[in-house]
Amino acid sequence: MGDLTKKRRRRLGVFFLLAALGMLVAGETLFRDHFSKLGFVVYWLACFAFTFLAMIVAWFDALAIRQNSRAEQREFLEETFREIERKRHAAGGMAKPPTPRSGEPKQSK
């Protein structure tokens, strides 16, 4: 599911970038003198909209990458602690740290 979502997001971003780039090139070469004042504004607003949409998709992609990276780091850290605990237990060490007795006062830091 994650790979499919990532592919869709990246394809959408590429589409928006290519649309904006195509409009930029066409607007500066083919349509340079063919627009009325209103047509000129609408055309370049559409080009800006595609550029803005590409930036939004890139921002969401960066957020997803950050979230996946954090999850992988957390999973790696938890697996490392589990491995340390298994080795410690296999070596005959104590599995849990000692707890204070009920009558003893807790130590303050």
Secondary structure, DSSP 8 states (H G I E B T S, - for coil): -HHHHHHHHHHHHHHHHHHHHHHHHHHHTTSTTT--HHHHHHHHHHHHHHHHHHHHHHHHHHHHHHHHHHHHHHHHHHHHHHHHHHHHHHTT--SS-----TTS-----
